Amino acid sequence: MNMLEPDSVLLVLCNAPDTAFAESLARTLLERRLAACVNLLPVARSLYQWQGQIETADEIPMLIKTTAAQYAALQAAIQGLHPYAVPEIIALPVVAGLPAYLDWVAAETGSAAA
């Protein structure tokens, strides 16, 4: 399924139920070196379908920078820690960026070429 090079940088989108959980999750991902950086955005209002009903929730959007090599472990960590039954975890490939920044993401996640 993953056709990206292991050191390809990904931007992973995830929503958290509140700031405290978002900060805790971000720190855990950083400590485990599954992410190089996590941006926590201001509260967003989410409207979505869930079990046949339209739901509304205030959530903290998270922008997580990682690599393809770390994606599976990052996804598993989020699933294991997140209070939602089905957390949003969407990975987007970074198709271009400042080479020094992309190298930094790879180095911080242990994905840099030796």
Jmol script that loads the backbone (N, CA, C; Angstrom):
load data "model"
ATOM      1  N   MET A   1       0.814  -1.185   0.000  1.00  0.00           N
ATOM      2  CA  MET A   1       0.000   0.000   0.000  1.00  0.00           C
ATOM      3  C   MET A   1       0.867   1.262   0.000  1.00  0.00           C
ATOM      4  N   ASN A   2       1.936   1.296   0.763  1.00  0.00           N
ATOM      5  CA  ASN A   2       2.799   2.475   0.826  1.00  0.00           C
ATOM      6  C   ASN A   2       3.843   2.396  -0.272  1.00  0.00           C
ATOM      7  N   MET A   3       3.757   3.322  -1.231  1.00  0.00           N
ATOM      8  CA  MET A   3       4.687   3.325  -2.341  1.00  0.00           C
ATOM      9  C   MET A   3       5.692   4.462  -2.208  1.00  0.00           C
ATOM     10  N   LEU A   4       5.733   5.109  -1.054  1.00  0.00           N
ATOM     11  CA  LEU A   4       6.663   6.209  -0.811  1.00  0.00           C
ATOM     12  C   LEU A   4       7.995   5.679  -0.314  1.00  0.00           C
ATOM     13  N   GLU A   5       9.040   6.438  -0.560  1.00  0.00           N
ATOM     14  CA  GLU A   5      10.340   6.117   0.017  1.00  0.00           C
ATOM     15  C   GLU A   5      10.236   6.262   1.533  1.00  0.00           C
ATOM     16  N   PRO A   6      10.978   5.476   2.319  1.00  0.00           N
ATOM     17  CA  PRO A   6      10.868   5.543   3.783  1.00  0.00           C
ATOM     18  C   PRO A   6      11.116   6.929   4.365  1.00  0.00           C
ATOM     19  N   ASP A   7      12.007   7.718   3.745  1.00  0.00           N
ATOM     20  CA  ASP A   7      12.290   9.045   4.299  1.00  0.00           C
ATOM     21  C   ASP A   7      11.399  10.136   3.705  1.00  0.00           C
ATOM     22  N   SER A   8      10.376   9.747   2.919  1.00  0.00           N
ATOM     23  CA  SER A   8       9.418  10.724   2.411  1.00  0.00           C
ATOM     24  C   SER A   8       8.663  11.341   3.584  1.00  0.00           C
ATOM     25  N   VAL A   9       8.532  12.650   3.557  1.00  0.00           N
ATOM     26  CA  VAL A   9       7.848  13.352   4.640  1.00  0.00           C
ATOM     27  C   VAL A   9       6.343  13.322   4.401  1.00  0.00           C
ATOM     28  N   LEU A  10       5.605  13.117   5.493  1.00  0.00           N
ATOM     29  CA  LEU A  10       4.147  13.113   5.467  1.00  0.00           C
ATOM     30  C   LEU A  10       3.614  14.182   6.401  1.00  0.00           C
ATOM     31  N   LEU A  11       2.480  14.755   6.049  1.00  0.00           N
ATOM     32  CA  LEU A  11       1.724  15.624   6.936  1.00  0.00           C
ATOM     33  C   LEU A  11       0.497  14.835   7.352  1.00  0.00           C
ATOM     34  N   VAL A  12       0.383  14.562   8.641  1.00  0.00           N
ATOM     35  CA  VAL A  12      -0.726  13.762   9.150  1.00  0.00           C
ATOM     36  C   VAL A  12      -1.704  14.690   9.863  1.00  0.00           C
ATOM     37  N   LEU A  13      -2.964  14.571   9.484  1.00  0.00           N
ATOM     38  CA  LEU A  13      -4.028  15.356  10.098  1.00  0.00           C
ATOM     39  C   LEU A  13      -4.752  14.504  11.124  1.00  0.00           C
ATOM     40  N   CYS A  14      -5.008  15.099  12.281  1.00  0.00           N
ATOM     41  CA  CYS A  14      -5.731  14.414  13.343  1.00  0.00           C
ATOM     42  C   CYS A  14      -6.453  15.476  14.155  1.00  0.00           C
ATOM     43  N   ASN A  15      -7.607  15.160  14.696  1.00  0.00           N
ATOM     44  CA  ASN A  15      -8.321  16.072  15.583  1.00  0.00           C
ATOM     45  C   ASN A  15      -8.341  15.491  16.985  1.00  0.00           C
ATOM     46  N   ALA A  16      -8.208  16.364  17.966  1.00  0.00           N
ATOM     47  CA  ALA A  16      -8.242  15.957  19.373  1.00  0.00           C
ATOM     48  C   ALA A  16      -9.471  16.589  20.037  1.00  0.00           C
ATOM     49  N   PRO A  17     -10.005  15.942  21.066  1.00  0.00           N
ATOM     50  CA  PRO A  17     -11.210  16.468  21.704  1.00  0.00           C
ATOM     51  C   PRO A  17     -10.987  17.748  22.517  1.00  0.00           C
ATOM     52  N   ASP A  18      -9.743  17.979  22.947  1.00  0.00           N
ATOM     53  CA  ASP A  18      -9.451  19.187  23.725  1.00  0.00           C
ATOM     54  C   ASP A  18      -7.947  19.450  23.721  1.00  0.00           C
ATOM     55  N   THR A  19      -7.571  20.637  24.205  1.00  0.00           N
ATOM     56  CA  THR A  19      -6.168  21.046  24.186  1.00  0.00           C
ATOM     57  C   THR A  19      -5.296  20.153  25.055  1.00  0.00           C
ATOM     58  N   ALA A  20      -5.776  19.778  26.225  1.00  0.00           N
ATOM     59  CA  ALA A  20      -4.971  18.947  27.127  1.00  0.00           C
ATOM     60  C   ALA A  20      -4.609  17.619  26.464  1.00  0.00           C
ATOM     61  N   PHE A  21      -5.594  16.976  25.835  1.00  0.00           N
ATOM     62  CA  PHE A  21      -5.294  15.706  25.170  1.00  0.00           C
ATOM     63  C   PHE A  21      -4.369  15.932  23.981  1.00  0.00           C
ATOM     64  N   ALA A  22      -4.610  16.979  23.201  1.00  0.00           N
ATOM     65  CA  ALA A  22      -3.770  17.263  22.029  1.00  0.00           C
ATOM     66  C   ALA A  22      -2.314  17.449  22.446  1.00  0.00           C
ATOM     67  N   GLU A  23      -2.074  18.213  23.510  1.00  0.00           N
ATOM     68  CA  GLU A  23      -0.705  18.434  23.983  1.00  0.00           C
ATOM     69  C   GLU A  23      -0.076  17.141  24.489  1.00  0.00           C
ATOM     70  N   SER A  24      -0.847  16.346  25.207  1.00  0.00           N
ATOM     71  CA  SER A  24      -0.337  15.073  25.715  1.00  0.00           C
ATOM     72  C   SER A  24       0.015  14.130  24.563  1.00  0.00           C
ATOM     73  N   LEU A  25      -0.862  14.030  23.583  1.00  0.00           N
ATOM     74  CA  LEU A  25      -0.598  13.171  22.433  1.00  0.00           C
ATOM     75  C   LEU A  25       0.620  13.671  21.661  1.00  0.00           C
ATOM     76  N   ALA A  26       0.697  14.972  21.446  1.00  0.00           N
ATOM     77  CA  ALA A  26       1.836  15.541  20.726  1.00  0.00           C
ATOM     78  C   ALA A  26       3.146  15.209  21.439  1.00  0.00           C
ATOM     79  N   ARG A  27       3.194  15.394  22.741  1.00  0.00           N
ATOM     80  CA  ARG A  27       4.417  15.097  23.501  1.00  0.00           C
ATOM     81  C   ARG A  27       4.788  13.617  23.396  1.00  0.00           C
ATOM     82  N   THR A  28       3.794  12.749  23.475  1.00  0.00           N
ATOM     83  CA  THR A  28       4.052  11.314  23.367  1.00  0.00           C
ATOM     84  C   THR A  28       4.638  10.975  21.995  1.00  0.00           C
ATOM     85  N   LEU A  29       4.058  11.520  20.938  1.00  0.00           N
ATOM     86  CA  LEU A  29       4.559  11.253  19.590  1.00  0.00           C
ATOM     87  C   LEU A  29       5.981  11.765  19.423  1.00  0.00           C
ATOM     88  N   LEU A  30       6.271  12.938  19.994  1.00  0.00           N
ATOM     89  CA  LEU A  30       7.626  13.493  19.922  1.00  0.00           C
ATOM     90  C   LEU A  30       8.610  12.660  20.734  1.00  0.00           C
ATOM     91  N   GLU A  31       8.230  12.277  21.952  1.00  0.00           N
ATOM     92  CA  GLU A  31       9.111  11.476  22.809  1.00  0.00           C
ATOM     93  C   GLU A  31       9.442  10.132  22.165  1.00  0.00           C
ATOM     94  N   ARG A  32       8.475   9.550  21.470  1.00  0.00           N
ATOM     95  CA  ARG A  32       8.690   8.265  20.795  1.00  0.00           C
ATOM     96  C   ARG A  32       9.366   8.436  19.433  1.00  0.00           C
ATOM     97  N   ARG A  33       9.650   9.671  19.057  1.00  0.00           N
ATOM     98  CA  ARG A  33      10.284  10.023  17.774  1.00  0.00           C
ATOM     99  C   ARG A  33       9.451   9.555  16.574  1.00  0.00           C
ATOM    100  N   LEU A  34       8.139   9.551  16.768  1.00  0.00           N
ATOM    101  CA  LEU A  34       7.221   9.229  15.686  1.00  0.00           C
ATOM    102  C   LEU A  34       6.860  10.475  14.893  1.00  0.00           C
ATOM    103  N   ALA A  35       7.155  11.638  15.461  1.00  0.00           N
ATOM    104  CA  ALA A  35       6.910  12.918  14.806  1.00  0.00           C
ATOM    105  C   ALA A  35       8.076  13.847  15.104  1.00  0.00           C
ATOM    106  N   ALA A  36       8.358  14.725  14.156  1.00  0.00           N
ATOM    107  CA  ALA A  36       9.397  15.738  14.361  1.00  0.00           C
ATOM    108  C   ALA A  36       8.779  17.023  14.896  1.00  0.00           C
ATOM    109  N   CYS A  37       7.530  17.273  14.554  1.00  0.00           N
ATOM    110  CA  CYS A  37       6.856  18.509  14.933  1.00  0.00           C
ATOM    111  C   CYS A  37       5.358  18.253  14.911  1.00  0.00           C
ATOM    112  N   VAL A  38       4.652  18.862  15.867  1.00  0.00           N
ATOM    113  CA  VAL A  38       3.190  18.804  15.880  1.00  0.00           C
ATOM    114  C   VAL A  38       2.677  20.218  16.121  1.00  0.00           C
ATOM    115  N   ASN A  39       1.871  20.702  15.193  1.00  0.00           N
ATOM    116  CA  ASN A  39       1.229  22.002  15.371  1.00  0.00           C
ATOM    117  C   ASN A  39      -0.185  21.775  15.886  1.00  0.00           C
ATOM    118  N   LEU A  40      -0.533  22.508  16.945  1.00  0.00           N
ATOM    119  CA  LEU A  40      -1.895  22.476  17.476  1.00  0.00           C
ATOM    120  C   LEU A  40      -2.563  23.783  17.071  1.00  0.00           C
ATOM    121  N   LEU A  41      -3.636  23.673  16.339  1.00  0.00           N
ATOM    122  CA  LEU A  41      -4.341  24.841  15.832  1.00  0.00           C
ATOM    123  C   LEU A  41      -5.454  25.250  16.798  1.00  0.00           C
ATOM    124  N   PRO A  42      -5.990  26.449  16.608  1.00  0.00           N
ATOM    125  CA  PRO A  42      -7.116  26.874  17.461  1.00  0.00           C
ATOM    126  C   PRO A  42      -8.308  25.948  17.279  1.00  0.00           C
ATOM    127  N   VAL A  43      -9.220  26.025  18.202  1.00  0.00           N
ATOM    128  CA  VAL A  43     -10.412  25.182  18.175  1.00  0.00           C
ATOM    129  C   VAL A  43     -11.155  25.342  16.854  1.00  0.00           C
ATOM    130  N   ALA A  44     -11.586  24.215  16.324  1.00  0.00           N
ATOM    131  CA  ALA A  44     -12.392  24.184  15.107  1.00  0.00           C
ATOM    132  C   ALA A  44     -13.714  23.487  15.416  1.00  0.00           C
ATOM    133  N   ARG A  45     -14.763  23.942  14.785  1.00  0.00           N
ATOM    134  CA  ARG A  45     -16.062  23.291  14.933  1.00  0.00           C
ATOM    135  C   ARG A  45     -16.165  22.230  13.846  1.00  0.00           C
ATOM    136  N   SER A  46     -16.367  20.977  14.251  1.00  0.00           N
ATOM    137  CA  SER A  46     -16.511  19.873  13.302  1.00  0.00           C
ATOM    138  C   SER A  46     -17.962  19.426  13.264  1.00  0.00           C
ATOM    139  N   LEU A  47     -18.471  19.230  12.082  1.00  0.00           N
ATOM    140  CA  LEU A  47     -19.791  18.652  11.869  1.00  0.00           C
ATOM    141  C   LEU A  47     -19.574  17.396  11.047  1.00  0.00           C
ATOM    142  N   TYR A  48     -20.170  16.293  11.470  1.00  0.00           N
ATOM    143  CA  TYR A  48     -19.902  15.021  10.804  1.00  0.00           C
ATOM    144  C   TYR A  48     -21.046  14.042  11.028  1.00  0.00           C
ATOM    145  N   GLN A  49     -21.102  13.038  10.148  1.00  0.00           N
ATOM    146  CA  GLN A  49     -22.061  11.947  10.289  1.00  0.00           C
ATOM    147  C   GLN A  49     -21.472  10.900  11.230  1.00  0.00           C
ATOM    148  N   TRP A  50     -22.226  10.449  12.209  1.00  0.00           N
ATOM    149  CA  TRP A  50     -21.770   9.370  13.092  1.00  0.00           C
ATOM    150  C   TRP A  50     -22.978   8.552  13.515  1.00  0.00           C
ATOM    151  N   GLN A  51     -22.974   7.297  13.140  1.00  0.00           N
ATOM    152  CA  GLN A  51     -24.024   6.354  13.490  1.00  0.00           C
ATOM    153  C   GLN A  51     -25.408   6.884  13.136  1.00  0.00           C
ATOM    154  N   GLY A  52     -25.511   7.424  11.913  1.00  0.00           N
ATOM    155  CA  GLY A  52     -26.797   7.870  11.397  1.00  0.00           C
ATOM    156  C   GLY A  52     -27.251   9.239  11.861  1.00  0.00           C
ATOM    157  N   GLN A  53     -26.434   9.934  12.618  1.00  0.00           N
ATOM    158  CA  GLN A  53     -26.804  11.255  13.130  1.00  0.00           C
ATOM    159  C   GLN A  53     -25.771  12.284  12.711  1.00  0.00           C
ATOM    160  N   ILE A  54     -26.199  13.524  12.564  1.00  0.00           N
ATOM    161  CA  ILE A  54     -25.261  14.609  12.351  1.00  0.00           C
ATOM    162  C   ILE A  54     -24.818  15.104  13.723  1.00  0.00           C
ATOM    163  N   GLU A  55     -23.523  15.060  13.946  1.00  0.00           N
ATOM    164  CA  GLU A  55     -22.928  15.452  15.221  1.00  0.00           C
ATOM    165  C   GLU A  55     -22.142  16.747  15.059  1.00  0.00           C
ATOM    166  N   THR A  56     -21.929  17.449  16.159  1.00  0.00           N
ATOM    167  CA  THR A  56     -21.134  18.664  16.194  1.00  0.00           C
ATOM    168  C   THR A  56     -20.194  18.568  17.384  1.00  0.00           C
ATOM    169  N   ALA A  57     -18.933  18.957  17.167  1.00  0.00           N
ATOM    170  CA  ALA A  57     -17.957  18.936  18.265  1.00  0.00           C
ATOM    171  C   ALA A  57     -16.924  20.031  18.040  1.00  0.00           C
ATOM    172  N   ASP A  58     -16.458  20.607  19.134  1.00  0.00           N
ATOM    173  CA  ASP A  58     -15.309  21.504  19.074  1.00  0.00           C
ATOM    174  C   ASP A  58     -14.069  20.643  19.260  1.00  0.00           C
ATOM    175  N   GLU A  59     -13.098  20.771  18.341  1.00  0.00           N
ATOM    176  CA  GLU A  59     -11.911  19.929  18.359  1.00  0.00           C
ATOM    177  C   GLU A  59     -10.663  20.761  18.120  1.00  0.00           C
ATOM    178  N   ILE A  60      -9.523  20.200  18.500  1.00  0.00           N
ATOM    179  CA  ILE A  60      -8.224  20.816  18.251  1.00  0.00           C
ATOM    180  C   ILE A  60      -7.589  20.124  17.048  1.00  0.00           C
ATOM    181  N   PRO A  61      -7.460  20.822  15.913  1.00  0.00           N
ATOM    182  CA  PRO A  61      -6.776  20.223  14.763  1.00  0.00           C
ATOM    183  C   PRO A  61      -5.272  20.091  15.045  1.00  0.00           C
ATOM    184  N   MET A  62      -4.727  18.960  14.661  1.00  0.00           N
ATOM    185  CA  MET A  62      -3.307  18.680  14.835  1.00  0.00           C
ATOM    186  C   MET A  62      -2.672  18.445  13.472  1.00  0.00           C
ATOM    187  N   LEU A  63      -1.532  19.107  13.220  1.00  0.00           N
ATOM    188  CA  LEU A  63      -0.748  18.897  12.009  1.00  0.00           C
ATOM    189  C   LEU A  63       0.549  18.220  12.440  1.00  0.00           C
ATOM    190  N   ILE A  64       0.717  16.969  12.069  1.00  0.00           N
ATOM    191  CA  ILE A  64       1.828  16.146  12.542  1.00  0.00           C
ATOM    192  C   ILE A  64       2.775  15.876  11.381  1.00  0.00           C
ATOM    193  N   LYS A  65       4.063  16.219  11.566  1.00  0.00           N
ATOM    194  CA  LYS A  65       5.071  15.969  10.534  1.00  0.00           C
ATOM    195  C   LYS A  65       5.862  14.725  10.895  1.00  0.00           C
ATOM    196  N   THR A  66       5.877  13.772   9.968  1.00  0.00           N
ATOM    197  CA  THR A  66       6.566  12.502  10.176  1.00  0.00           C
ATOM    198  C   THR A  66       7.096  12.012   8.832  1.00  0.00           C
ATOM    199  N   THR A  67       7.543  10.760   8.810  1.00  0.00           N
ATOM    200  CA  THR A  67       7.997  10.148   7.562  1.00  0.00           C
ATOM    201  C   THR A  67       7.196   8.883   7.275  1.00  0.00           C
ATOM    202  N   ALA A  68       7.279   8.447   6.031  1.00  0.00           N
ATOM    203  CA  ALA A  68       6.597   7.215   5.639  1.00  0.00           C
ATOM    204  C   ALA A  68       7.070   6.035   6.491  1.00  0.00           C
ATOM    205  N   ALA A  69       8.360   6.036   6.846  1.00  0.00           N
ATOM    206  CA  ALA A  69       8.909   4.937   7.658  1.00  0.00           C
ATOM    207  C   ALA A  69       8.255   4.860   9.032  1.00  0.00           C
ATOM    208  N   GLN A  70       7.828   5.977   9.568  1.00  0.00           N
ATOM    209  CA  GLN A  70       7.246   6.013  10.913  1.00  0.00           C
ATOM    210  C   GLN A  70       5.722   6.003  10.901  1.00  0.00           C
ATOM    211  N   TYR A  71       5.121   6.071   9.735  1.00  0.00           N
ATOM    212  CA  TYR A  71       3.669   6.231   9.676  1.00  0.00           C
ATOM    213  C   TYR A  71       2.906   5.104  10.382  1.00  0.00           C
ATOM    214  N   ALA A  72       3.229   3.879  10.128  1.00  0.00           N
ATOM    215  CA  ALA A  72       2.468   2.770  10.731  1.00  0.00           C
ATOM    216  C   ALA A  72       2.528   2.829  12.258  1.00  0.00           C
ATOM    217  N   ALA A  73       3.696   3.102  12.812  1.00  0.00           N
ATOM    218  CA  ALA A  73       3.827   3.200  14.266  1.00  0.00           C
ATOM    219  C   ALA A  73       3.087   4.420  14.798  1.00  0.00           C
ATOM    220  N   LEU A  74       3.125   5.535  14.064  1.00  0.00           N
ATOM    221  CA  LEU A  74       2.404   6.733  14.472  1.00  0.00           C
ATOM    222  C   LEU A  74       0.906   6.469  14.480  1.00  0.00           C
ATOM    223  N   GLN A  75       0.407   5.841  13.420  1.00  0.00           N
ATOM    224  CA  GLN A  75      -1.020   5.516  13.361  1.00  0.00           C
ATOM    225  C   GLN A  75      -1.421   4.613  14.520  1.00  0.00           C
ATOM    226  N   ALA A  76      -0.630   3.602  14.804  1.00  0.00           N
ATOM    227  CA  ALA A  76      -0.936   2.687  15.907  1.00  0.00           C
ATOM    228  C   ALA A  76      -0.933   3.423  17.241  1.00  0.00           C
ATOM    229  N   ALA A  77       0.021   4.331  17.432  1.00  0.00           N
ATOM    230  CA  ALA A  77       0.084   5.096  18.683  1.00  0.00           C
ATOM    231  C   ALA A  77      -1.151   5.970  18.845  1.00  0.00           C
ATOM    232  N   ILE A  78      -1.538   6.663  17.787  1.00  0.00           N
ATOM    233  CA  ILE A  78      -2.729   7.516  17.877  1.00  0.00           C
ATOM    234  C   ILE A  78      -3.954   6.663  18.176  1.00  0.00           C
ATOM    235  N   GLN A  79      -4.124   5.564  17.453  1.00  0.00           N
ATOM    236  CA  GLN A  79      -5.277   4.689  17.690  1.00  0.00           C
ATOM    237  C   GLN A  79      -5.305   4.170  19.125  1.00  0.00           C
ATOM    238  N   GLY A  80      -4.145   3.822  19.657  1.00  0.00           N
ATOM    239  CA  GLY A  80      -4.085   3.270  21.001  1.00  0.00           C
ATOM    240  C   GLY A  80      -4.338   4.285  22.100  1.00  0.00           C
ATOM    241  N   LEU A  81      -4.031   5.544  21.843  1.00  0.00           N
ATOM    242  CA  LEU A  81      -4.148   6.580  22.859  1.00  0.00           C
ATOM    243  C   LEU A  81      -5.407   7.438  22.734  1.00  0.00           C
ATOM    244  N   HIS A  82      -5.963   7.510  21.559  1.00  0.00           N
ATOM    245  CA  HIS A  82      -7.058   8.444  21.279  1.00  0.00           C
ATOM    246  C   HIS A  82      -8.371   7.966  21.890  1.00  0.00           C
ATOM    247  N   PRO A  83      -9.146   8.883  22.468  1.00  0.00           N
ATOM    248  CA  PRO A  83     -10.412   8.466  23.070  1.00  0.00           C
ATOM    249  C   PRO A  83     -11.531   8.195  22.063  1.00  0.00           C
ATOM    250  N   TYR A  84     -11.384   8.654  20.818  1.00  0.00           N
ATOM    251  CA  TYR A  84     -12.431   8.419  19.826  1.00  0.00           C
ATOM    252  C   TYR A  84     -12.378   6.979  19.328  1.00  0.00           C
ATOM    253  N   ALA A  85     -13.539   6.405  19.049  1.00  0.00           N
ATOM    254  CA  ALA A  85     -13.592   5.056  18.487  1.00  0.00           C
ATOM    255  C   ALA A  85     -12.930   5.014  17.107  1.00  0.00           C
ATOM    256  N   VAL A  86     -13.123   6.081  16.330  1.00  0.00           N
ATOM    257  CA  VAL A  86     -12.540   6.172  14.995  1.00  0.00           C
ATOM    258  C   VAL A  86     -11.922   7.567  14.849  1.00  0.00           C
ATOM    259  N   PRO A  87     -10.676   7.734  15.321  1.00  0.00           N
ATOM    260  CA  PRO A  87     -10.049   9.054  15.190  1.00  0.00           C
ATOM    261  C   PRO A  87      -9.695   9.359  13.744  1.00  0.00           C
ATOM    262  N   GLU A  88      -9.748  10.650  13.415  1.00  0.00           N
ATOM    263  CA  GLU A  88      -9.293  11.066  12.097  1.00  0.00           C
ATOM    264  C   GLU A  88      -7.780  10.925  12.050  1.00  0.00           C
ATOM    265  N   ILE A  89      -7.286  10.122  11.114  1.00  0.00           N
ATOM    266  CA  ILE A  89      -5.852   9.988  10.862  1.00  0.00           C
ATOM    267  C   ILE A  89      -5.705   9.946   9.347  1.00  0.00           C
ATOM    268  N   ILE A  90      -5.273  11.063   8.783  1.00  0.00           N
ATOM    269  CA  ILE A  90      -5.137  11.179   7.338  1.00  0.00           C
ATOM    270  C   ILE A  90      -3.716  11.624   7.036  1.00  0.00           C
ATOM    271  N   ALA A  91      -3.016  10.879   6.213  1.00  0.00           N
ATOM    272  CA  ALA A  91      -1.636  11.214   5.855  1.00  0.00           C
ATOM    273  C   ALA A  91      -1.587  11.735   4.424  1.00  0.00           C
ATOM    274  N   LEU A  92      -0.942  12.892   4.281  1.00  0.00           N
ATOM    275  CA  LEU A  92      -0.759  13.506   2.972  1.00  0.00           C
ATOM    276  C   LEU A  92       0.726  13.560   2.658  1.00  0.00           C
ATOM    277  N   PRO A  93       1.127  13.137   1.466  1.00  0.00           N
ATOM    278  CA  PRO A  93       2.553  13.225   1.122  1.00  0.00           C
ATOM    279  C   PRO A  93       2.958  14.680   0.910  1.00  0.00           C
ATOM    280  N   VAL A  94       4.133  15.028   1.380  1.00  0.00           N
ATOM    281  CA  VAL A  94       4.702  16.345   1.129  1.00  0.00           C
ATOM    282  C   VAL A  94       5.470  16.221  -0.183  1.00  0.00           C
ATOM    283  N   VAL A  95       5.006  16.905  -1.204  1.00  0.00           N
ATOM    284  CA  VAL A  95       5.608  16.751  -2.529  1.00  0.00           C
ATOM    285  C   VAL A  95       6.770  17.707  -2.758  1.00  0.00           C
ATOM    286  N   ALA A  96       6.891  18.743  -1.940  1.00  0.00           N
ATOM    287  CA  ALA A  96       8.008  19.678  -2.049  1.00  0.00           C
ATOM    288  C   ALA A  96       8.154  20.399  -0.720  1.00  0.00           C
ATOM    289  N   GLY A  97       9.360  20.864  -0.460  1.00  0.00           N
ATOM    290  CA  GLY A  97       9.617  21.620   0.760  1.00  0.00           C
ATOM    291  C   GLY A  97      11.076  22.005   0.825  1.00  0.00           C
ATOM    292  N   LEU A  98      11.386  22.863   1.761  1.00  0.00           N
ATOM    293  CA  LEU A  98      12.773  23.263   1.978  1.00  0.00           C
ATOM    294  C   LEU A  98      13.582  22.012   2.295  1.00  0.00           C
ATOM    295  N   PRO A  99      14.591  21.677   1.499  1.00  0.00           N
ATOM    296  CA  PRO A  99      15.347  20.436   1.735  1.00  0.00           C
ATOM    297  C   PRO A  99      15.883  20.315   3.162  1.00  0.00           C
ATOM    298  N   ALA A 100      16.375  21.391   3.741  1.00  0.00           N
ATOM    299  CA  ALA A 100      16.900  21.327   5.108  1.00  0.00           C
ATOM    300  C   ALA A 100      15.801  20.954   6.101  1.00  0.00           C
ATOM    301  N   TYR A 101      14.581  21.452   5.890  1.00  0.00           N
ATOM    302  CA  TYR A 101      13.463  21.111   6.779  1.00  0.00           C
ATOM    303  C   TYR A 101      13.082  19.643   6.620  1.00  0.00           C
ATOM    304  N   LEU A 102      12.978  19.194   5.386  1.00  0.00           N
ATOM    305  CA  LEU A 102      12.618  17.795   5.148  1.00  0.00           C
ATOM    306  C   LEU A 102      13.673  16.855   5.719  1.00  0.00           C
ATOM    307  N   ASP A 103      14.954  17.222   5.596  1.00  0.00           N
ATOM    308  CA  ASP A 103      16.030  16.425   6.195  1.00  0.00           C
ATOM    309  C   ASP A 103      15.900  16.408   7.716  1.00  0.00           C
ATOM    310  N   TRP A 104      15.523  17.558   8.291  1.00  0.00           N
ATOM    311  CA  TRP A 104      15.346  17.649   9.750  1.00  0.00           C
ATOM    312  C   TRP A 104      14.232  16.717  10.222  1.00  0.00           C
ATOM    313  N   VAL A 105      13.106  16.701   9.493  1.00  0.00           N
ATOM    314  CA  VAL A 105      12.004  15.796   9.860  1.00  0.00           C
ATOM    315  C   VAL A 105      12.505  14.352   9.845  1.00  0.00           C
ATOM    316  N   ALA A 106      13.220  13.977   8.801  1.00  0.00           N
ATOM    317  CA  ALA A 106      13.749  12.606   8.699  1.00  0.00           C
ATOM    318  C   ALA A 106      14.711  12.307   9.847  1.00  0.00           C
ATOM    319  N   ALA A 107      15.575  13.253  10.159  1.00  0.00           N
ATOM    320  CA  ALA A 107      16.557  13.032  11.245  1.00  0.00           C
ATOM    321  C   ALA A 107      15.868  12.902  12.596  1.00  0.00           C
ATOM    322  N   GLU A 108      14.878  13.734  12.861  1.00  0.00           N
ATOM    323  CA  GLU A 108      14.190  13.728  14.166  1.00  0.00           C
ATOM    324  C   GLU A 108      13.322  12.509  14.381  1.00  0.00           C
ATOM    325  N   THR A 109      12.924  11.861  13.301  1.00  0.00           N
ATOM    326  CA  THR A 109      12.114  10.661  13.423  1.00  0.00           C
ATOM    327  C   THR A 109      12.952   9.388  13.233  1.00  0.00           C
ATOM    328  N   GLY A 110      14.254   9.567  13.166  1.00  0.00           N
ATOM    329  CA  GLY A 110      15.135   8.410  13.006  1.00  0.00           C
ATOM    330  C   GLY A 110      15.092   7.818  11.620  1.00  0.00           C
ATOM    331  N   SER A 111      14.613   8.601  10.649  1.00  0.00           N
ATOM    332  CA  SER A 111      14.450   8.090   9.283  1.00  0.00           C
ATOM    333  C   SER A 111      15.524   8.571   8.328  1.00  0.00           C
ATOM    334  N   ALA A 112      16.472   9.344   8.816  1.00  0.00           N
ATOM    335  CA  ALA A 112      17.511   9.886   7.930  1.00  0.00           C
ATOM    336  C   ALA A 112      18.439   8.778   7.467  1.00  0.00           C
ATOM    337  N   ALA A 113      18.890   8.916   6.252  1.00  0.00           N
ATOM    338  CA  ALA A 113      19.852   7.933   5.723  1.00  0.00           C
ATOM    339  C   ALA A 113      21.153   8.038   6.503  1.00  0.00           C
ATOM    340  N   ALA A 114      21.755   6.909   6.801  1.00  0.00           N
ATOM    341  CA  ALA A 114      22.992   6.906   7.582  1.00  0.00           C
ATOM    342  C   ALA A 114      24.176   7.289   6.744  1.00  0.00           C
TER     343      ALA A 114
END
end "model"
wireframe off; spacefill off
backbone 0.3
color backbone group
